Amino acid sequence: MGISEKLGLSKGQRYVFFGGKGGVGKTTCAAATAVWLSEEEGKEVLVVSTDPAHSLSDIFDQNIGSEPTPIEGVEGLKAIEIDPEKAAEEYVEVMKRVYEMSKDKGMEDLFGGEDLLKEQEELLKSSPGIDEAAAFQKFMELMKDDSYDVIVFDTAPTGHTLRFLSVPETLERQVKTMIKVRRTLRQVSKMLKTLIPFADSDEDEEDEILENLEKMKKEIEEIRETLSDASLTAFRLVMTPEEMAIYEARRALRTLNHYEIPVDMVIVNKVMPKRADECEFCRTRRKMEEKRLKLVEKYFGDKEIHQIPMFAEEVRGLGKIRQVAEILYGEPA
């Protein structure tokens, strides 16, 4: 069964996330999946990096910018590297417009006035999680783009990714609060209009603000539903056969379960291959890894588990990427 069948691609756009500890090979697995889907299954694919390290450019051995860039030698595949600083700046500008709009509609005191507004802008720029919120904003934009059959996400290291996945819940809570405040102010405005007939009241504009907030709330709800729908979204945990990577993936799985995000595959990368002429180091390393692989089976046994052997050279360029793709998705020998 191909990836397309597993993801039900005939039904529409799908999202595949790769997450795990830094340095375990998330980019390798994301790139291999994207190349396989494009070349072997004829899909229009976008692979997106939310990792500040910009490893996609390195693995594809070409410059990839903040706009969809065609991958040389692979028809139907584009890549994009989200610039966290640029995305954060765009996100701050959006939030500033919301604050300014609210201030103009009589909510200035709620945010503490002009001076506090500027302080909040600076705070936003340096806030923990601002990169994740900005990346989520980009994700929302990509969900509206129906140019691709599949969007593959090469995520930042685990901590960043889990904060990214918590953004919808946080945003939904904030928007609900803003809607509640907006409705309260609207009621006060109507009361003033009744008591003071000549009082100024831009009801049409107020309705537009409320409509925009309701629209944003609906979009966030749709994204949460998409992320938790196994027929639309797949999250794949990548790790190496080492305790720290395995335990971090286990913690990530708990968080993913909390947000009801489906995990369909676990990939153990850089596994020491078995060889007849093993050196003492290789035997010792392999023995240690066999114990770690039992841990993987213990903690993730209900998932589809794949192993990728350690390569003699770094995985870089289409040749090596295709080798990894064949290991992951090709027919067993």
Sequence and secondary structure as in RCSB ss.txt:
>XXXX:A:sequence
MGISEKLGLSKGQRYVFFGGKGGVGKTTCAAATAVWLSEEEGKEVLVVSTDPAHSLSDIFDQNIGSEPTPIEGVE
GLKAIEIDPEKAAEEYVEVMKRVYEMSKDKGMEDLFGGEDLLKEQEELLKSSPGIDEAAAFQKFMELMKDDSYDV
IVFDTAPTGHTLRFLSVPETLERQVKTMIKVRRTLRQVSKMLKTLIPFADSDEDEEDEILENLEKMKKEIEEIRE
TLSDASLTAFRLVMTPEEMAIYEARRALRTLNHYEIPVDMVIVNKVMPKRADECEFCRTRRKMEEKRLKLVEKYF
GDKEIHQIPMFAEEVRGLGKIRQVAEILYGEPA
>XXXX:A:secstr
  HHHHHTGGGS EEEEEE STTSSHHHHHHHHHHHHHHTT   EEEEE  TT HHHHHHTS   SS EE TT T
TEEEEE  HHHHHHHHHHHHHHHHHHHIIIIIHHHHTHHHHHHHHHHHHHH TTHHHHHHHHHHHHHHT TT SE
EEEE   HHHHHHHHHHHHHHHHHHHHHHHHHHHHHHHHHHHHHHSTTS   HHHHHHHHHHHHHHHHHHHHHHH
HHT TTTEEEEEEE SSHHHHHHHHHHHHHHHHTT  EEEEEEEEE    TT  HHHHHHHHHHHHHHHHHHHHH
TTSEEEEEE  SS   SHHHHHHHHHHHHS   
